[in-house]
Amino acid sequence: KMKTHPIVVSLLIITIYSFIANFLFIPFLGFYNDDWLYSYKGHFYGIKEYIRLFSVDRPLLGYLFGLNHYLLQDNVLLWHIIMFFIKLMGGYLLFYILYKLWPKRLAAVTSITLLFLLYPGFLQQVVPLGDQNYIIDLTVWITSLTFTLLAFKSRHRAVFVLLSIIALILQIISYFILEIFVSMEIFRWLLMNNLKHKVKYYIPYIGNLAIFLFWRV
């Protein structure tokens, strides 16, 4: 008999529960709250209006809104589906990070990932256009964290440098989309706890943080 790998079982549980909790309701959802404002702006004024709206404090956000509106237009169903899968991808990446840290604690890793995806503390999942920045930026930041972890796991200096550069680019992108993710950097620092000379490795990330804070202030 073929045995199913425990990781596959965990990923299936995460996927099935996410679909039951969120995806099944998508056909019954519409646009809410800020969805209407940004849909109106995009529909009647186009991408330039998004760029103008966010040019002062969140410059990359305008381009993100503009690109997504160009691709998805006013298709309510598609907006909900895309945002669901972006958040689910963030959950998969979080699972990967946690499993790499605690390979012998698969049950705990699975539970934390489920909590991340299903806990109703974030109530704006049903506002896919107006609050896309939260959903997308969280996944961007987790992706940055994933590349940081991969860099530290690599044994080749060139690979380490390449992966670190990608992590740094995603880090600064996440800040310019939504500044609140500055506070999440504590998790990257904790990720480095087992590293020798972790301060030295963290200096580039501190540099990114300093550049952004200087610009923002």
VOBA-1610 file (N, C-alpha, C; in pm, whole numbers, padded with zeros to 5 digits, always signed):
BEGIN
Lys+00084-00119+00000Lys+00000+00000+00000Lys+00087+00124+00000Met+00044+00222-00077Met+00117+00349-00078Met+00083+00430+00046Lys+00186+00487+00108Lys+00165+00570+00226Lys+00170+00717+00187Thr+00073+00793+00234Thr+00070+00936+00205Thr+00166+01008+00299His+00250+01093+00243His+00347+01166+00323His+00274+01261+00417Pro+00317+01271+00544Pro+00251+01359+00641Pro+00240+01506+00595Ile+00342+01555+00523Ile+00338+01693+00474Ile+00225+01710+00373Val+00206+01612+00287Val+00097+01618+00189Val-00037+01622+00260Val-00050+01542+00365Val-00174+01541+00444Val-00199+01678+00506Ser-00094+01737+00562Ser-00107+01869+00624Ser-00150+01974+00522Leu-00087+01972+00405Leu-00121+02069+00301Leu-00264+02049+00251Leu-00308+01924+00243Leu-00446+01897+00203Leu-00544+01951+00307Ile-00512+01931+00433Ile-00598+01982+00541Ile-00607+02134+00533Ile-00491+02200+00516Ile-00487+02346+00507Ile-00570+02395+00390Thr-00555+02328+00275Thr-00627+02369+00154Thr-00776+02347+00167Ile-00817+02230+00213Ile-00959+02196+00224Ile-01029+02288+00323Tyr-00968+02310+00439Tyr-01030+02396+00539Tyr-01042+02540+00487Ser-00941+02586+00415Ser-00946+02722+00358Ser-01059+02735+00257Phe-01074+02632+00173Phe-01181+02634+00074Phe-01318+02634+00140Ile-01333+02551+00244Ile-01463+02544+00313Ile-01494+02675+00384Ala-01394+02734+00447Ala-01416+02855+00527Ala-01437+02979+00443Asn-01371+02988+00327Asn-01373+03112+00250Asn-01422+03097+00106Phe-01368+03000+00036Phe-01393+02994-00108Phe-01539+02964-00142Leu-01603+02877-00065Leu-01740+02836-00095Leu-01839+02952-00092Phe-01803+03059-00019Phe-01893+03173-00006Phe-01872+03279-00113Ile-01765+03265-00190Ile-01730+03368-00288Ile-01843+03399-00388Pro-01914+03299-00442Pro-02020+03332-00538Pro-02131+03420-00481Phe-02140+03427-00347Phe-02246+03505-00284Phe-02199+03644-00239Leu-02072+03676-00267Leu-02015+03803-00223Leu-02018+03906-00335Gly-02004+04032-00295Gly-02001+04141-00392Gly-01892+04239-00359Phe-01911+04365-00394Phe-01820+04472-00355Phe-01876+04541-00231Tyr-01787+04578-00139Tyr-01829+04641-00014Tyr-01734+04755+00021Asn-01782+04847+00104Asn-01698+04952+00161Asn-01613+05022+00054Asp-01480+05019+00075Asp-01389+05090-00016Asp-01382+05030-00155Asp-01435+04908-00172Asp-01439+04850-00306Asp-01506+04946-00404Trp-01615+05007-00360Trp-01693+05094-00449Trp-01615+05219-00487Leu-01545+05277-00389Leu-01467+05399-00416Leu-01360+05371-00521Tyr-01279+05266-00499Tyr-01168+05239-00589Tyr-01214+05182-00723Ser-01325+05110-00721Ser-01381+05063-00848Ser-01428+05182-00931Tyr-01491+05279-00865Tyr-01536+05400-00934Tyr-01417+05476-00993Lys-01312+05494-00912Lys-01193+05567-00958Lys-01131+05499-01080Gly-01116+05367-01070Gly-01054+05295-01180Gly-01140+05291-01305His-01269+05275-01285His-01360+05262-01399His-01370+05392-01479Phe-01378+05505-01408Phe-01402+05632-01477Phe-01275+05714-01504Tyr-01171+05694-01422Tyr-01051+05778-01435Tyr-00925+05701-01474Gly-00927+05569-01459Gly-00815+05488-01504Gly-00699+05480-01406Ile-00590+05418-01453Ile-00474+05387-01369Ile-00409+05514-01313Lys-00406+05621-01392Lys-00341+05745-01347Lys-00402+05798-01218Glu-00531+05775-01200Glu-00598+05824-01079Glu-00550+05749-00956Tyr-00527+05618-00968Tyr-00473+05539-00857Tyr-00333+05591-00819Ile-00251+05614-00919Ile-00115+05661-00896Ile-00117+05797-00825Arg-00207+05883-00868Arg-00219+06016-00806Arg-00265+06005-00660Leu-00362+05916-00635Leu-00420+05903-00501Leu-00316+05867-00395Phe-00223+05778-00432Phe-00129+05725-00333Phe+00012+05780-00349Ser+00030+05880-00432Ser+00165+05928-00466Ser+00240+05987-00346Val+00168+06038-00248Val+00234+06107-00136Val+00289+06010-00033Asp+00207+05914+00011Asp+00249+05832+00124Asp+00271+05684+00094Arg+00206+05631-00012Arg+00222+05490-00047Arg+00239+05476-00198Pro+00352+05520-00251Pro+00368+05532-00396Pro+00350+05403-00474Leu+00398+05291-00423Leu+00385+05165-00496Leu+00241+05116-00497Leu+00163+05158-00399Leu+00025+05111-00388Leu-00058+05156-00507Gly-00033+05277-00555Gly-00105+05326-00671Gly-00082+05239-00794Tyr+00043+05199-00815Tyr+00076+05114-00929Tyr+00015+04974-00912Leu+00013+04926-00787Leu-00047+04795-00759Leu-00196+04798-00789Phe-00265+04899-00739Phe-00408+04912-00765Phe-00433+04925-00916Gly-00351+05006-00981Gly-00368+05027-01125Gly-00349+04901-01205Leu-00243+04825-01175Leu-00216+04701-01246Leu-00330+04601-01227Asn-00372+04584-01101Asn-00477+04487-01074Asn-00610+04527-01138His-00639+04657-01136His-00764+04700-01199His-00757+04681-01351Tyr-00640+04701-01407Tyr-00621+04678-01551Tyr-00647+04531-01586Leu-00602+04440-01498Leu-00614+04297-01524Leu-00754+04243-01493Leu-00813+04292-01383Leu-00938+04233-01334Leu-01061+04318-01363Gln-01039+04447-01394Gln-01150+04538-01425Gln-01253+04538-01311Asp-01382+04528-01345Asp-01489+04532-01245Asp-01548+04393-01219Asn-01470+04290-01247Asn-01519+04153-01232Asn-01516+04113-01084Val-01630+04123-01018Val-01638+04100-00873Val-01590+03959-00837Leu-01641+03859-00908Leu-01607+03720-00879Leu-01458+03697-00891Leu-01396+03750-00996Leu-01253+03731-01018Leu-01171+03797-00909Trp-01211+03915-00864Trp-01141+03983-00755Trp-01137+03894-00631His-01250+03839-00594His-01258+03754-00474His-01173+03628-00490Ile-01177+03567-00606Ile-01102+03444-00629Ile-00952+03470-00623Ile-00906+03575-00689Ile-00763+03606-00692Ile-00712+03637-00552Met-00785+03718-00475Met-00740+03753-00340Met-00739+03630-00248Phe-00834+03539-00270Phe-00834+03415-00191Phe-00707+03335-00215Phe-00670+03320-00342Phe-00552+03239-00374Phe-00422+03308-00333Ile-00419+03441-00334Ile-00300+03512-00289Ile-00279+03489-00140Lys-00387+03496-00063Lys-00373+03470+00080Lys-00338+03324+00107Leu-00396+03233+00031Leu-00364+03091+00047Leu-00217+03066+00017Met-00164+03132-00084Met-00022+03118-00116Met+00064+03166+00002Gly+00021+03276+00065Gly+00091+03324+00184Gly+00090+03219+00294Gly-00021+03148+00306Gly-00031+03040+00405Gly+00065+02926+00375Tyr+00076+02889+00248Tyr+00170+02784+00209Tyr+00315+02824+00241Leu+00348+02951+00213Leu+00483+02999+00241Leu+00511+03000+00392Leu+00412+03041+00469Leu+00428+03039+00614Leu+00449+02896+00663Phe+00374+02802+00608Phe+00391+02661+00642Phe+00533+02616+00613Tyr+00584+02655+00498Tyr+00720+02617+00459Tyr+00823+02672+00558Ile+00809+02799+00593Ile+00903+02861+00687Ile+00900+02789+00822Leu+00780+02768+00874Leu+00766+02705+01006Leu+00817+02561+01004Tyr+00790+02489+00895Tyr+00836+02351+00887Tyr+00988+02343+00881Lys+01051+02438+00811Lys+01197+02442+00807Lys+01255+02470+00945Leu+01183+02550+01025Leu+01229+02582+01159Leu+01204+02467+01257Trp+01088+02402+01244Trp+01048+02296+01336Trp+01004+02172+01259Pro+01096+02101+01195Pro+01057+01986+01112Pro+00995+01871+01190Lys+01015+01867+01321Lys+00960+01758+01402Lys+00828+01797+01469Arg+00777+01914+01436Arg+00652+01962+01499Arg+00548+01993+01391Leu+00522+01894+01309Leu+00434+01914+01194Leu+00292+01951+01238Ala+00243+01889+01344Ala+00108+01918+01391Ala+00096+02065+01434Ala+00196+02113+01507Ala+00195+02253+01552Ala+00206+02348+01433Val+00292+02314+01338Val+00309+02397+01218Val+00178+02405+01139Thr+00112+02291+01124Thr-00016+02287+01053Thr-00121+02371+01125Ser-00124+02361+01256Ser-00222+02436+01335Ser-00199+02586+01326Ile-00073+02628+01331Ile-00041+02771+01321Ile-00081+02825+01183Thr-00054+02746+01079Thr-00090+02787+00943Thr-00241+02800+00929Leu-00314+02705+00984Leu-00461+02713+00981Leu-00510+02836+01056Leu-00449+02865+01169Leu-00486+02983+01247Leu-00462+03110+01166Phe-00349+03113+01097Phe-00316+03227+01012Phe-00420+03248+00902Leu-00463+03139+00840Leu-00554+03148+00726Leu-00701+03166+00765Leu-00741+03109+00878Leu-00883+03101+00910Leu-00928+03189+01025Tyr-00837+03231+01111Tyr-00878+03312+01226Tyr-00943+03442+01178Pro-01065+03471+01223Pro-01138+03587+01170Pro-01097+03721+01231Gly-00971+03737+01262Gly-00925+03866+01314Gly-00916+03971+01205Phe-00888+03924+01081Phe-00884+04014+00966Phe-01018+04005+00895Leu-01098+04109+00907Leu-01235+04105+00858Leu-01251+04166+00719Gln-01139+04200+00654Gln-01147+04268+00526Gln-01121+04176+00407Gln-01118+04045+00430Gln-01099+03952+00319Gln-01211+03966+00217Val-01329+04009+00264Val-01444+04023+00173Val-01446+04160+00105Val-01339+04239+00122Val-01326+04368+00053Val-01204+04358-00040Pro-01214+04279-00147Pro-01097+04240-00225Pro-01031+04352-00303Leu-01109+04451-00347Leu-01051+04560-00424Leu-00999+04669-00332Gly-01082+04711-00238Gly-01046+04822-00149Gly-00934+04788-00052Asp-00927+04662-00009Asp-00826+04623+00088Asp-00731+04517+00033Gln-00712+04518-00097Gln-00618+04423-00158Gln-00476+04443-00106Asn-00443+04568-00066Asn-00308+04597-00022Asn-00268+04514+00101Tyr-00363+04491+00192Tyr-00332+04412+00311Tyr-00304+04267+00274Ile-00389+04212+00189Ile-00377+04071+00151Ile-00249+04048+00069Ile-00227+04134-00029Ile-00111+04117-00117Ile+00018+04146-00043Asp+00020+04253+00036Asp+00144+04291+00102Asp+00186+04190+00207Leu+00089+04131+00274Leu+00122+04026+00371Leu+00192+03910+00301Thr+00144+03873+00184Thr+00206+03764+00109Thr+00344+03805+00056Val+00357+03931+00013Val+00488+03982-00032Val+00588+03975+00083Trp+00545+04018+00202Trp+00637+04018+00317Trp+00676+03876+00356Ile+00580+03784+00357Ile+00612+03645+00390Ile+00706+03586+00286Thr+00689+03624+00161Thr+00780+03578+00056Thr+00921+03630+00081Ser+00932+03755+00124Ser+01062+03811+00159Ser+01125+03731+00273Leu+01045+03697+00372Leu+01092+03618+00485Leu+01138+03480+00439Thr+01066+03423+00342Thr+01101+03292+00288Thr+01238+03295+00221Phe+01263+03400+00142Phe+01393+03412+00075Phe+01505+03437+00175Thr+01475+03506+00284Thr+01575+03523+00390Thr+01613+03388+00449Leu+01513+03307+00476Leu+01538+03173+00531Leu+01618+03087+00433Leu+01579+03091+00305Leu+01650+03014+00204Leu+01796+03059+00192Ala+01817+03189+00206Ala+01954+03242+00198Ala+02040+03185+00311Phe+01985+03181+00430Phe+02061+03131+00544Phe+02081+02980+00540Lys+01994+02912+00467Lys+02008+02767+00454Lys+02107+02729+00343Ser+02136+02823+00255Ser+02225+02793+00142Ser+02370+02780+00187Arg+02445+02698+00115Arg+02584+02674+00150Arg+02681+02744+00055His+02628+02807-00047His+02712+02875-00146His+02695+03025-00131Arg+02806+03095-00128Arg+02803+03238-00104Arg+02725+03313-00214Ala+02743+03272-00339Ala+02675+03339-00449Ala+02524+03322-00436Val+02480+03202-00400Val+02337+03176-00381Val+02283+03258-00264Phe+02363+03263-00157Phe+02325+03342-00040Phe+02304+03489-00077Val+02396+03544-00153Val+02387+03685-00193Val+02264+03708-00280Leu+02242+03620-00379Leu+02129+03635-00470Leu+01996+03629-00395Leu+01981+03529-00308Leu+01856+03512-00234Leu+01835+03629-00136Ser+01944+03678-00078Ser+01934+03792+00013Ser+01889+03918-00061Ile+01940+03937-00181Ile+01900+04054-00261Ile+01751+04049-00292Ile+01702+03930-00329Ile+01558+03915-00356Ile+01477+03946-00231Ala+01523+03895-00116Ala+01453+03920+00010Ala+01450+04069+00043Leu+01561+04138+00018Leu+01570+04282+00045Leu+01479+04362-00047Ile+01473+04323-00174Ile+01386+04393-00269Ile+01239+04378-00227Leu+01200+04256-00190Leu+01063+04232-00148Leu+01033+04303-00017Gln+01133+04313+00070Gln+01116+04384+00197Gln+01081+04532+00173Ile+01159+04599+00090Ile+01138+04741+00067Ile+01008+04764-00012Ile+00974+04671-00101Ile+00847+04680-00173Ile+00730+04674-00075Ser+00738+04583+00021Ser+00629+04570+00118Ser+00610+04697+00198Tyr+00720+04767+00230Tyr+00710+04894+00305Tyr+00640+05001+00222Phe+00679+05012+00095Phe+00624+05119+00012Phe+00480+05091-00033Ile+00436+04966-00017Ile+00294+04936-00041Ile+00213+04972+00083Leu+00264+04932+00200Leu+00189+04954+00324Leu+00289+04962+00439Glu+00299+05079+00499Glu+00405+05105+00597Glu+00392+05026+00727Ile+00273+04972+00756Ile+00255+04903+00883Ile+00340+04776+00893Phe+00389+04727+00778Phe+00469+04604+00781Phe+00610+04626+00835Val+00644+04750+00864Val+00770+04779+00935Val+00772+04704+01068Ser+00658+04700+01135Ser+00650+04636+01267Ser+00672+04486+01261Met+00655+04426+01142Met+00669+04281+01127Met+00815+04236+01124Glu+00907+04332+01114Glu+01049+04296+01103Glu+01101+04221+01225Ile+01029+04232+01336Ile+01070+04159+01457Ile+01076+04009+01429Phe+00989+03961+01338Phe+00988+03818+01308Phe+01111+03776+01228Arg+01162+03865+01144Arg+01285+03833+01070Arg+01402+03824+01168Trp+01403+03916+01264Trp+01509+03914+01366Trp+01503+03785+01446Leu+01384+03742+01484Leu+01369+03617+01559Leu+01409+03497+01475Leu+01386+03507+01345Leu+01424+03399+01253Leu+01575+03377+01254Met+01650+03482+01284Met+01795+03475+01282Met+01856+03437+01417Asn+01773+03403+01513Asn+01823+03379+01649Asn+01934+03276+01658Asn+01927+03173+01575Asn+02025+03065+01582Asn+02151+03091+01499Leu+02157+03207+01435Leu+02272+03237+01350Leu+02386+03300+01429Lys+02507+03263+01393Lys+02623+03334+01446Lys+02635+03467+01371His+02675+03568+01443His+02693+03702+01384His+02564+03751+01318Lys+02450+03730+01385Lys+02322+03765+01322Lys+02309+03916+01300Val+02375+03995+01381Val+02370+04140+01362Val+02430+04177+01227Lys+02541+04113+01191Lys+02606+04141+01063Lys+02514+04106+00947Tyr+02446+03992+00957Tyr+02356+03951+00850Tyr+02232+04040+00842Tyr+02195+04098+00955Tyr+02072+04178+00959Tyr+02094+04323+00916Ile+02219+04366+00907Ile+02250+04506+00873Ile+02183+04551+00743Pro+02187+04473+00633Pro+02119+04518+00510Pro+01970+04543+00529Tyr+01907+04458+00610Tyr+01764+04475+00636Tyr+01738+04600+00721Ile+01828+04626+00814Ile+01821+04749+00893Ile+01837+04870+00801Gly+01928+04857+00703Gly+01950+04965+00608Gly+01824+04997+00530Asn+01756+04894+00482Asn+01628+04913+00413Asn+01528+04984+00502Leu+01522+04938+00625Leu+01428+04995+00722Leu+01458+05143+00746Ala+01587+05175+00762Ala+01628+05314+00788Ala+01596+05404+00670Ile+01622+05354+00548Ile+01593+05433+00427Ile+01443+05463+00419Phe+01362+05362+00442Phe+01218+05383+00433Phe+01169+05479+00540Leu+01212+05459+00665Leu+01166+05546+00774Leu+01207+05690+00753Phe+01329+05710+00702Phe+01374+05847+00672Phe+01285+05911+00568Trp+01255+05835+00461Trp+01169+05889+00355Trp+01028+05915+00410Arg+00977+05820+00489Arg+00837+05830+00536Arg+00820+05949+00631Val+00916+05965+00722Val+00907+06076+00819Val+00925+06209+00750
//
